[in-house]
Structure formats: structure tokens, C-alpha cells
């Protein structure tokens, strides 16, 4: 065996012996060890509860903002003239998830009737297309001029469901005469009330423009509706626009305002929640840094005092052949024991507090909502930070133990 291999084997044996001695000493002085563990958990558990509340409350609010598509919607105020070039340029914006023209409100209604209900319902038409943000991923999208998706309110009032065929009709006064046209419409789906709360129908843009042309006295050749020749240069008074994320709403709002377009968004509500998240995070880290720093210095001073108290025993270890590097591991290992056991106790306390808080407020929350919550990775991060703080604190004790000379053990013999 070479000298290098012999040195490596000796080092491993020394660390193993130090681990055994440090653990035996830690158990022997269980009162002091228990105080260290309780001190750490007293610092760590409240911080875990604080972060759990921050993550639960603010996380739920941000989750609701993200999951609710209407928070990403940007609505135009008033009417203007938007041509195909404008819509193409907006669709190419990386911050835009969905944009589609919208026809005039006064020319975007249709009367609908089913065989299973006596009433005729006036329904608002909302242009839609693939990628509709208000629909779940599997919700069918109307593709041709005779397919629609009714709102839950409209479907209930005329008593229809997906797959039913209903009668849609329009009335206009053209060239001094009243004209009514009918169109068989297939209901391919029913949108939830969260998508559209009023009596509405999501329709292809082609049907929305056809209805507008009919009201304006223009012919719609695809549906056989007579009238004047259609305009070759169509513009739209409004749009339906959704940002890709809630973080893009403010930027899109600024772009539109710079174009002279007045819009209404929920950017203010989004900013409030984002600021709340930032403030909670800042407060948490200030408290965490103060707590961890205080505990690290406290633990470091305790380890320093512990090493000072055991100078004779540690010097004897040096005397019998343990190296300086082996002796340094003594306070480091005991700090690790404190960190792991303190983290386990703090985690147990946190879990109990979390269940208590969530159970107390259960009646005030929606389904699957919680006030206090930590994910598994948060526990691992807390463990990593705790071990880091403990090792940093152990550096003080390790520095003191490294300066102990073997001769100090002989003076007391």
C-alpha cells in the first residue's frame, strides 16, 4: 500500500471515529442538545408558517388571476376602425394570445328559438375562433356558419343542449320593406357562465360579419340573403384581445394607448396582487435572514463554548493520533445533528399548524383552496438553508477546535 493510500484510509477511519464520538457525546449531553434543537425549531417553525401563509394566500390569488382568462382580456372603449392589417400586426405580437375582430353591438344580435321552449330569445353574438381563451381545451369550436356555442344562460332559457338544432332569425327593414331570414343553427357546445354570463352565442367570425351585413342591407351570398353589394374594404369597430399572461397585460395596454386606443383592463388588480406578493416575499426574507443570522451566531457561540469546555478531551484525541481535520469535524457533525433534528421538529410543528389553520377557515374557502400550504420542495429548501446556517455556525467551533494543541491534554494529567 502506498503512502497516499495509507493516508486516505487513515483519514476515513479518523472521520468515522469522530462521527461515533460526536454522536455519543451529543446523546450523552441530551439536555443541551435538546435545547439546541428546540431553539432551532422555535426560529424555523414560525418562518415556515409565515411562508406557508404567504404561499397559500398570495399563491391562491395569483392562481385565480392566472387561471381566470378574463383577467388577461383587454377591452376597447368606444368604437374605431380596425382593418385586417391592424389585426395581423397584433396577432404577431409575442404578448398576444388571442385577437379577433368584433362587429358593432347594435348589429350583433340574433333571435333564437327551439322546439322545446315557447319563447324567442334575443342572443348576443360573440366572434370566436381556434384558441378561444374562455373555453376549456376540449371545448368544441364552431367552424362553419351554422355552428354555435351557446352560453349557459341562453341554453337554459331555450332548453337546448349540445347537438340540438335551433332556429336563428334576423329582421331588417330594407328598401321600405320588412325582411326576415331564418337559419338552422347546430349547438356544438354550451359555454359555462364564467365564460359569458349573459344570453350569448359564440359564433365564427364569418357568421358575425354576415349578420352585420344583413342589418346593413348588404347581400350575403353564402347564405342566400339578398341586398346591396358587400363592401370590399371592411373595417371593424372593436376587437376581442387576450394577453398571453397576466404579466403582459400592462405592456399591451401601453402599446394600445400609444396608438390612441382607449382600453379597459384589470391591470390595476393584477398589480395589487403582484405588489402584495413582492412585499410578502421581502418581509419573509427580512425575517428569515434576521432569524437565521441570530440562530447561526447563537449556535456558533454555543459550539465555541462547548469546544472550550471540552478542550482537554479534544486535546487527548489529538494526542492519540487524530488529525486536526478530524477534530474540526467534531463541532460540525454536532451542528448537523442539531440542524436535521431541529428541521424535523419544525416541520412537524408546521404541519400541525397548517392543518389547524386550513380546517378553521375551511368554510370560508372555495373547493381545493387553502390558506396555508407548503410544497415538498419548500421543505427541502428549508432543510438546505438550515444545514447551511448550521455549518456556517460550526465554523466558529471548528476554528477553535483546530487551535487545540495535543500538549494541552498532558498538562492536566
Order of alpha helices (4+ residues) and beta strands (2+ residues): alpha-alpha-alpha-beta-alpha-beta-beta-beta-beta-alpha-beta-beta-beta-alpha-beta-alpha-beta-alpha-alpha-alpha-alpha-alpha
